[in-house]
Each structure stands twice: as structure tokens, then as C-alpha cells.
Amino acid sequence: MIKLLPTPGLEVRKSSISGRGCFATKAFPMGRKVGELLGELVSRAEATRRIEGKRIIRCVEIDSYWRIDASRIANALAFVNDSCQPQRARGNSLRPR
């Protein structure tokens, strides 16, 4: 179970893509940083061990050694999807649905 920390302007709710997803609750102007992924800083080896056999992976590569593991403690950005139908299109603001 993930301990979910609040993220202003974003919320996690049911998603048809993978169970839960990150959704905007307000408009974000183009070029504005939406937030920073929170999680545990772990080595590449530890991240590899943790994701073995998992269907949903919440580890992000920082550099050749470090990863952020958002599977235990995270914010809404851990639930951003990488679908072929992104919520944000180039040149448009991120708007709530």
C-alpha cells in the first residue's frame, strides 16, 4: 500500500488505464512545472530487485546509479500514465477533465 502525500492541483482517482491515475483539479499554464515526484531514493540494483515480478512499476531513473521508488511513499505524480493518449498536448494548458 502506498502512503500518498498531497499534491496541489492534482488528485489520484480511478482510471481505466491501470486502476488509478493522476488527474488535474485545476488548469496548469503551459510551461509551468506541475510538481516533483516524491519517493524513496534507491540504487539501480535495489530498484531492479524491487520491480522484479511487478506488473506496475513506480521507479524512475535519475542517473546511471540512482532511482526514485514511488511504490511505498509518493505523491499523485506516481500515478501519471504514459499512455498513447496523453492528457496534455503540446501548446495547450493542462486542464481538468
C-alpha distances in whole Angstrom, upper triangle without the diagonal:
4,7,9,13,16,18,21,23,19,17,14,15,16,17,20,19,15,14,13,15,17,20,23,24,27,29,29,32,33,33,30,27,24,22,20,17,15,13,14,18,18,21,22,22,19,17,19,18,14,15,17,17,14,15,13,13,12,15,18,22,23,26,28,26,23,19,17,13,11,8,7,9,11,13,14,16,13,13,17,19,22,23,27,27,26,26,28,32,34,36,34,32,28,29,26,27
4,6,9,12,14,18,20,16,14,12,14,15,17,19,18,15,14,12,13,14,17,20,21,24,26,26,29,30,29,27,24,21,18,17,14,12,10,12,15,16,20,21,21,18,16,19,18,14,15,18,18,14,15,13,13,11,13,16,19,21,24,26,24,20,17,14,11,8,6,5,5,7,9,11,12,10,11,15,17,20,22,26,26,24,24,25,29,31,33,31,29,25,26,24,25
4,7,10,13,16,18,16,14,12,15,17,19,22,21,18,16,14,15,15,18,20,20,23,26,25,28,30,29,26,23,20,17,16,13,11,10,12,15,17,21,22,23,20,18,21,20,17,18,21,21,18,19,16,16,13,15,17,21,21,25,27,25,21,18,15,12,9,9,6,5,6,8,11,13,11,13,16,19,22,24,28,28,26,25,26,30,32,34,32,29,26,26,24,25
4,7,9,13,14,12,10,9,12,15,16,20,19,17,15,12,13,12,14,16,17,19,22,21,25,26,26,23,20,17,14,14,11,10,10,13,16,18,22,23,25,21,19,22,22,19,19,22,23,19,20,16,16,13,15,17,20,21,25,27,25,22,19,15,13,10,10,8,6,5,5,7,10,9,10,14,17,20,22,26,25,23,22,23,27,29,30,28,25,22,22,20,22
4,7,10,13,11,10,10,14,17,19,22,22,20,18,15,14,13,15,15,16,18,20,20,23,24,24,21,18,15,12,12,11,8,10,13,16,19,23,24,26,23,21,24,25,21,22,25,26,22,23,19,18,15,17,18,21,21,24,27,26,22,19,15,14,11,12,11,7,6,5,7,10,10,12,15,18,21,24,27,26,23,22,23,27,28,29,27,24,21,21,20,22
4,6,9,8,8,10,13,16,18,22,22,20,19,15,14,12,13,13,12,14,17,17,20,22,22,18,16,13,11,12,11,10,13,16,19,22,26,27,29,26,24,27,28,24,24,28,28,25,25,21,20,17,19,19,23,22,26,29,28,24,21,18,17,14,15,14,11,9,6,7,10,12,13,14,18,21,23,27,25,22,20,21,25,26,27,25,22,19,19,17,19
4,6,6,7,9,13,17,18,21,21,20,19,15,13,10,11,10,10,12,14,13,16,18,18,15,12,9,7,9,10,10,13,17,19,22,25,26,29,26,24,27,28,25,25,28,29,25,25,21,20,17,18,18,21,21,24,28,27,23,21,17,17,14,16,16,13,10,6,6,8,11,12,12,16,19,21,24,23,20,17,18,21,23,23,21,18,15,16,14,17
4,6,8,11,15,18,19,23,23,22,21,18,15,12,11,9,8,9,11,11,14,17,17,13,12,9,8,11,13,13,17,20,22,26,29,30,32,30,28,31,32,29,28,32,32,29,28,24,23,20,22,21,24,23,27,30,30,26,24,20,21,18,20,20,17,13,10,9,11,14,14,15,18,21,23,25,23,20,17,17,21,22,22,20,16,14,14,13,16
4,7,11,13,17,17,21,21,21,20,17,14,10,8,6,5,5,8,8,12,14,15,12,11,8,9,12,14,15,19,22,24,27,30,31,34,32,29,32,33,30,29,32,33,29,28,24,24,21,23,22,25,24,28,31,31,28,25,22,22,19,21,22,19,15,12,10,11,14,14,13,17,19,21,23,21,18,14,15,18,20,20,17,13,11,10,9,12
4,7,10,13,14,17,17,17,16,13,10,7,6,5,5,8,10,10,14,16,16,14,12,9,9,12,12,14,17,20,23,25,28,29,31,29,26,29,30,27,26,29,29,25,24,20,20,17,20,19,22,23,26,30,29,26,23,20,19,16,18,19,16,13,9,6,8,11,10,10,13,16,18,20,18,15,13,14,17,19,20,17,14,11,11,9,12
4,6,10,12,15,16,15,14,10,8,6,5,6,7,10,13,14,17,19,20,17,16,12,12,14,13,14,17,20,23,25,28,29,31,29,26,28,29,25,24,28,27,24,22,19,19,17,19,20,23,24,28,31,30,27,23,20,19,16,17,17,15,12,9,6,9,11,9,10,13,17,18,21,19,16,14,16,19,22,23,20,17,13,13,10,12
4,7,9,13,13,12,10,6,5,5,6,9,10,13,16,16,20,21,22,20,18,14,14,15,14,14,16,19,22,24,27,27,29,26,24,26,26,23,22,25,24,20,19,16,16,14,18,19,22,23,27,30,29,26,22,19,18,14,14,15,14,11,9,6,9,9,7,9,11,15,16,19,18,16,14,17,20,23,24,22,19,15,15,12,13
4,6,10,11,11,8,5,6,7,7,10,11,15,17,19,22,23,25,23,21,17,17,19,17,18,19,22,25,27,30,30,31,29,26,28,28,25,23,26,25,21,19,16,18,16,20,21,25,26,30,32,32,29,25,22,20,17,16,18,17,14,12,9,12,12,9,11,12,16,16,19,18,16,15,18,21,24,26,23,21,17,16,13,12
4,7,9,8,6,4,6,9,10,13,14,18,20,21,25,26,27,25,24,20,20,21,19,20,21,24,27,28,31,30,32,29,26,27,28,24,23,25,23,20,17,15,17,17,21,22,26,28,31,33,33,30,26,23,21,18,17,19,19,17,15,12,14,14,10,12,12,16,15,18,17,16,15,18,22,25,27,24,22,19,18,15,13
4,5,6,5,5,5,8,9,13,15,18,19,20,24,24,25,24,23,19,20,21,19,21,21,24,27,28,30,29,31,29,25,26,27,24,22,24,22,19,16,14,16,16,20,21,24,27,30,32,32,29,25,23,21,18,17,20,20,18,16,13,14,13,10,10,10,13,12,15,13,13,12,16,19,22,25,22,21,17,17,14,12
4,6,6,8,8,12,12,16,18,21,22,23,26,26,27,27,26,22,23,24,22,24,24,27,29,30,32,30,32,30,26,27,28,25,22,24,22,19,15,14,17,18,21,22,26,28,31,33,33,31,27,25,23,20,20,22,23,21,20,16,17,16,12,13,11,13,11,13,12,14,14,17,20,23,26,23,23,19,19,17,14
4,6,8,8,11,12,16,19,21,22,22,25,25,26,25,24,21,21,22,20,22,22,25,26,27,29,27,28,27,23,24,25,22,19,21,19,16,13,11,14,15,18,19,22,25,28,29,30,28,24,22,21,18,18,21,21,19,18,15,15,14,10,10,8,10,8,11,10,12,12,16,18,21,24,22,22,19,19,17,15
4,6,7,11,13,17,20,22,24,24,27,26,27,26,24,21,21,21,18,20,20,22,24,24,26,25,26,24,21,21,22,19,16,18,16,13,10,8,11,12,16,17,21,24,26,28,28,26,22,20,18,16,14,17,18,17,17,14,14,12,9,10,8,11,10,13,14,14,15,18,21,24,27,25,24,21,21,19,18
4,7,11,13,17,19,22,23,24,27,28,28,27,25,22,22,22,19,20,20,22,25,25,28,27,28,26,22,23,24,20,18,20,18,15,12,10,13,14,17,19,23,26,29,30,30,27,24,21,19,16,15,17,18,16,16,14,15,13,10,12,11,14,13,17,16,16,16,20,23,26,28,26,25,21,21,19,17
4,7,10,13,15,18,20,21,24,25,25,24,22,18,18,19,16,17,17,20,23,24,26,26,27,25,22,23,24,20,18,21,20,16,14,11,13,13,16,18,22,24,27,29,29,26,22,19,17,14,13,15,15,13,13,10,11,10,7,9,9,13,13,17,16,15,15,18,21,24,26,24,22,19,18,16,15
4,6,10,13,16,17,17,21,21,22,20,18,15,15,16,14,16,17,20,22,24,26,25,27,25,22,23,25,21,19,22,21,17,15,12,13,12,16,16,20,22,25,28,28,25,21,18,17,14,14,16,16,13,11,8,9,9,5,6,7,10,11,14,13,12,11,14,17,20,22,20,19,15,15,13,13
4,7,10,12,14,14,17,18,19,17,15,11,12,13,12,14,16,19,21,23,26,25,28,26,22,24,26,22,21,24,24,20,18,15,15,13,16,16,20,21,24,27,27,24,21,18,17,14,15,16,15,12,9,6,6,8,5,5,8,11,12,15,14,12,10,12,16,18,20,18,16,12,12,11,11
4,6,9,11,12,15,16,18,16,15,11,13,15,14,16,19,22,25,27,29,29,31,29,26,28,30,26,25,28,27,23,21,18,19,17,20,19,23,24,27,30,30,27,24,21,20,17,18,20,18,15,12,8,9,11,9,8,10,13,13,16,14,11,9,11,15,17,19,16,13,10,9,7,8
4,6,7,8,12,14,15,13,13,9,11,14,15,17,20,24,26,28,31,31,33,32,28,31,32,29,27,31,31,27,25,21,22,19,22,21,24,25,28,31,32,28,25,22,22,19,21,22,20,17,13,10,10,13,12,10,13,15,16,18,15,13,9,10,14,16,17,14,11,7,6,5,7
4,7,9,13,15,17,15,15,12,13,16,17,19,22,26,28,31,33,34,36,34,31,33,35,31,30,33,33,29,28,24,25,22,25,24,27,28,31,34,34,31,28,25,25,21,23,24,21,18,14,12,13,16,14,14,16,19,19,22,19,16,13,14,17,19,19,16,13,10,8,5,8
4,6,10,13,15,13,13,11,13,17,18,20,24,27,29,32,35,35,38,36,33,35,37,34,32,36,36,32,30,27,27,24,26,25,28,28,32,35,35,32,29,26,27,23,25,26,24,20,17,14,15,18,17,16,18,20,21,23,20,17,13,13,16,18,17,14,10,8,6,6,9
4,6,9,12,10,12,10,13,17,19,21,25,29,30,33,35,35,38,37,34,36,38,35,33,37,37,33,31,28,28,25,27,25,28,28,31,34,35,32,29,27,28,25,27,28,26,22,18,16,16,19,18,16,18,20,20,21,18,15,12,11,13,15,14,10,7,6,4,6,10
4,6,8,7,8,7,11,14,17,19,23,26,28,30,33,33,36,35,31,34,36,33,32,35,36,32,31,27,26,24,25,23,25,25,28,31,32,29,27,24,26,23,26,27,24,21,17,15,14,18,17,15,17,19,20,21,18,15,12,10,12,13,12,9,6,5,6,9,12
4,6,6,9,9,13,16,19,22,25,29,29,32,34,34,38,37,34,36,38,36,34,38,38,35,33,30,29,26,27,25,26,26,28,32,33,31,29,26,28,26,29,30,28,24,20,18,17,21,20,18,20,20,22,22,20,16,14,11,12,12,10,8,5,7,9,12,15
4,6,9,10,13,16,19,22,25,29,29,32,33,33,36,36,32,35,37,35,33,37,37,34,32,29,28,26,26,24,25,24,27,30,32,29,27,26,28,26,29,31,28,24,21,19,17,21,21,17,19,19,20,20,18,15,13,9,10,9,7,6,5,7,10,14,17
4,7,9,12,14,17,20,24,27,27,29,31,30,34,34,31,33,36,33,32,35,36,33,32,29,27,25,25,22,23,21,24,27,29,27,25,24,26,24,28,29,27,23,21,19,17,20,21,17,19,19,21,21,20,16,15,11,12,10,9,10,8,10,13,16,19
4,6,9,12,15,18,21,25,25,28,30,30,33,32,30,32,35,32,31,35,36,32,31,28,26,23,23,21,22,21,24,27,28,26,24,22,24,22,26,27,24,21,18,17,15,18,19,16,19,19,21,22,21,17,15,12,14,13,12,12,9,10,13,15,18
4,6,8,11,14,18,21,21,24,26,26,30,29,26,29,31,29,28,31,33,29,29,25,23,20,20,17,19,17,20,24,25,22,20,18,20,19,22,24,21,17,15,14,12,15,16,14,17,17,20,21,20,16,15,13,15,14,14,14,12,11,14,16,19
4,7,10,13,16,20,21,23,26,26,29,28,25,28,30,27,26,30,31,27,26,22,21,18,19,17,19,18,21,25,25,22,20,18,19,17,20,21,19,15,12,11,9,13,13,11,14,16,18,20,18,15,13,11,14,15,15,14,11,9,12,13,16
4,7,9,13,16,17,20,23,23,27,25,22,25,27,25,24,28,29,26,25,21,19,16,16,15,17,16,19,23,23,20,17,15,16,14,17,18,15,12,9,9,7,11,12,11,15,16,19,21,21,17,15,14,17,18,19,17,15,13,15,16,18
4,6,10,13,13,17,19,20,23,22,19,22,24,22,21,25,27,24,23,20,17,14,14,12,14,12,16,20,19,16,14,11,13,11,15,16,13,10,8,9,7,10,12,12,15,16,20,22,22,18,18,17,20,20,21,20,18,16,18,19,21
4,7,10,11,14,17,17,20,18,16,19,21,18,18,21,23,20,20,16,14,10,10,9,12,11,15,18,18,14,11,8,9,8,11,13,10,7,7,8,5,6,10,10,13,15,18,21,21,18,18,17,20,21,23,22,20,17,20,20,22
4,7,9,12,16,17,19,17,15,18,20,17,17,21,23,20,20,17,14,11,11,10,13,12,16,19,18,14,11,8,8,6,10,10,7,5,6,9,8,8,11,12,16,18,21,24,24,21,21,21,24,25,27,25,23,20,22,22,24
4,7,9,13,14,16,14,12,16,16,13,14,18,20,17,19,15,13,9,9,9,12,12,15,18,16,12,9,6,5,4,7,7,5,5,8,11,10,8,12,14,17,18,22,25,26,23,23,23,27,27,29,28,26,24,25,25,26
4,6,10,12,14,11,10,14,14,12,14,17,19,17,19,17,14,11,9,10,12,12,15,16,14,10,8,5,5,6,8,8,7,8,11,15,14,12,15,17,19,21,24,28,29,26,26,27,30,30,33,32,30,27,29,28,30
4,7,10,12,10,9,13,14,12,14,17,20,19,21,18,15,12,10,10,10,9,11,13,10,7,6,5,6,9,11,11,11,11,14,17,16,14,18,19,21,22,25,28,29,27,27,28,30,30,33,32,31,28,31,30,32
4,7,8,6,6,10,11,10,12,15,18,17,19,18,14,12,9,10,10,10,11,12,9,6,5,6,7,10,12,12,13,14,17,19,18,16,19,20,22,22,26,29,30,28,29,29,32,32,35,35,33,31,33,33,34
4,5,5,6,9,10,11,12,14,18,18,20,19,15,14,11,11,10,10,10,9,6,5,6,9,10,13,14,15,16,17,20,23,20,18,21,22,23,23,27,29,31,29,31,31,33,33,36,36,35,33,35,35,37
4,6,5,6,9,10,11,12,16,16,18,17,14,13,10,10,8,10,9,8,5,6,6,9,10,14,15,17,18,18,21,23,20,18,21,21,22,21,25,27,29,28,30,30,32,32,35,35,34,32,35,35,36
4,5,5,6,9,10,11,15,15,18,18,15,15,12,13,12,13,13,11,8,9,9,12,12,16,16,17,19,20,23,25,23,20,23,24,24,24,27,29,32,30,32,33,35,35,38,38,38,35,38,38,38
4,5,5,6,9,10,14,14,17,16,13,13,10,12,12,14,14,13,10,9,9,11,9,13,13,14,16,17,21,23,21,18,21,22,23,23,26,29,31,30,31,32,34,35,38,38,37,34,36,36,37
4,5,5,6,9,12,11,14,13,10,10,7,9,9,12,13,12,10,9,7,8,7,10,10,12,14,15,18,20,18,15,18,19,19,19,23,25,28,26,28,29,31,31,34,34,33,31,33,33,33
4,6,5,6,10,10,13,13,10,11,9,11,11,14,14,13,11,11,10,12,10,13,13,15,18,18,21,23,21,17,20,21,20,20,23,25,28,27,29,30,32,33,36,36,35,33,35,34,35
4,6,6,9,10,14,14,12,13,11,14,14,17,17,16,14,13,12,13,11,14,13,14,17,19,22,24,22,19,21,23,22,23,25,28,30,30,31,32,35,36,39,39,38,35,37,36,37
4,6,8,8,12,11,9,10,9,12,14,16,18,17,15,14,11,12,9,11,9,11,14,15,19,20,19,16,18,20,20,21,23,26,28,27,29,30,33,34,37,36,35,32,34,33,33
4,6,5,8,8,6,8,8,11,13,16,17,17,16,14,12,12,9,11,9,12,15,16,19,19,18,14,16,18,17,18,20,23,25,24,26,28,30,31,35,34,33,30,32,31,31
4,6,9,10,9,12,11,15,16,19,20,19,18,17,15,16,13,15,13,15,18,19,22,23,22,18,19,21,20,20,22,25,27,27,29,31,33,34,37,37,36,33,35,34,34
4,7,9,10,13,13,17,18,22,23,22,21,20,18,18,15,16,14,16,20,20,23,23,22,19,19,21,19,20,21,24,26,27,29,31,33,34,38,37,37,33,35,34,33
4,6,6,10,11,14,17,20,22,22,21,19,16,16,13,13,11,14,17,17,20,20,19,15,15,17,16,17,18,21,23,23,25,27,30,32,35,34,33,30,31,30,30
4,6,10,12,15,18,21,23,23,23,21,18,17,15,14,12,15,18,18,20,19,18,15,14,15,14,14,15,18,20,21,22,25,27,29,33,32,31,28,29,28,27
4,7,10,12,15,19,21,22,21,19,16,15,12,11,9,13,15,14,16,15,14,11,10,12,11,12,13,17,18,18,20,22,24,27,30,29,28,25,26,25,24
4,6,9,12,15,17,18,17,15,12,11,9,9,8,11,13,13,15,15,13,10,10,12,11,12,14,17,19,18,20,22,24,26,29,28,27,24,26,25,25
4,7,10,13,16,17,16,14,10,8,6,5,5,9,10,9,11,12,10,6,8,10,10,12,15,18,20,18,19,20,23,25,28,27,25,22,24,23,24
4,7,10,12,13,13,10,6,5,4,6,7,10,12,11,13,14,12,9,11,12,13,13,17,20,21,20,21,22,24,25,28,28,27,24,26,26,27
4,6,9,11,11,9,5,5,7,8,11,13,14,12,14,14,11,9,12,12,13,13,16,19,21,18,20,20,22,23,25,25,25,22,25,25,26
4,6,8,8,6,5,7,9,11,14,16,17,15,17,18,15,13,16,15,16,15,19,21,23,21,22,22,24,24,27,27,26,24,27,28,29
4,7,8,5,5,7,10,13,16,18,17,16,17,18,15,14,18,17,18,17,21,23,25,22,24,23,25,24,26,27,26,25,28,29,30
4,5,6,7,10,13,16,19,21,20,19,21,22,19,18,21,20,21,20,23,25,27,25,26,26,27,26,29,30,29,28,31,32,34
4,6,9,12,15,18,20,22,22,22,24,25,22,20,23,23,23,22,25,27,29,27,29,28,30,29,31,33,32,31,34,35,36
4,7,11,13,16,18,20,20,20,23,24,22,20,23,23,24,23,27,28,31,29,30,30,32,31,34,34,34,32,35,36,37
4,7,10,13,15,17,17,17,19,21,18,17,20,20,21,21,25,27,29,27,28,28,30,29,32,32,31,29,32,33,34
4,6,9,12,14,14,13,16,18,15,13,16,17,18,18,22,24,26,24,25,25,27,27,30,30,29,27,29,30,31
4,6,9,11,10,10,12,14,12,10,14,14,16,17,21,23,25,22,23,23,26,26,29,28,27,24,27,27,28
4,6,7,8,8,11,13,12,9,12,14,16,17,20,23,25,23,23,24,27,28,30,30,28,25,27,27,28
4,6,6,5,8,10,9,6,9,11,14,16,19,22,23,21,21,22,25,26,29,28,26,23,24,24,25
4,6,7,10,12,11,8,10,13,14,17,19,23,24,22,23,24,27,29,31,30,28,25,26,25,26
4,7,10,13,13,10,13,16,18,20,23,26,27,25,25,27,30,32,34,32,30,27,28,27,28
4,7,10,11,9,12,15,18,20,23,27,27,25,24,25,29,30,32,31,28,25,26,25,26
4,7,8,6,9,12,15,17,20,24,24,21,21,22,25,27,28,27,24,21,22,21,23
4,5,6,8,10,14,17,19,23,22,19,18,19,23,24,26,24,21,18,19,18,20
4,5,6,7,11,14,16,20,19,16,15,16,20,22,23,21,18,15,16,14,16
4,5,5,9,12,14,18,17,14,13,14,17,19,21,19,17,14,16,15,17
4,6,9,11,14,18,18,15,15,16,20,21,24,22,20,17,19,18,19
4,6,10,12,15,15,13,13,15,18,20,23,21,19,16,17,15,16
4,7,9,12,12,10,10,11,14,17,19,18,16,13,14,14,15
4,6,9,9,8,9,11,14,16,19,18,17,14,16,15,15
4,7,8,7,10,11,13,15,18,18,18,15,17,18,17
4,5,6,9,11,12,15,18,18,18,16,17,17,16
4,6,10,11,11,14,17,17,18,16,18,18,17
4,7,9,9,12,15,14,15,13,15,15,14
4,5,7,10,13,12,12,10,12,13,13
4,7,10,12,10,10,7,8,9,9
4,7,9,7,7,5,8,10,11
4,6,6,8,8,10,13,14
4,6,8,10,13,16,17
4,7,10,12,16,17
4,7,9,12,14
4,6,10,12
4,7,9
4,6
4
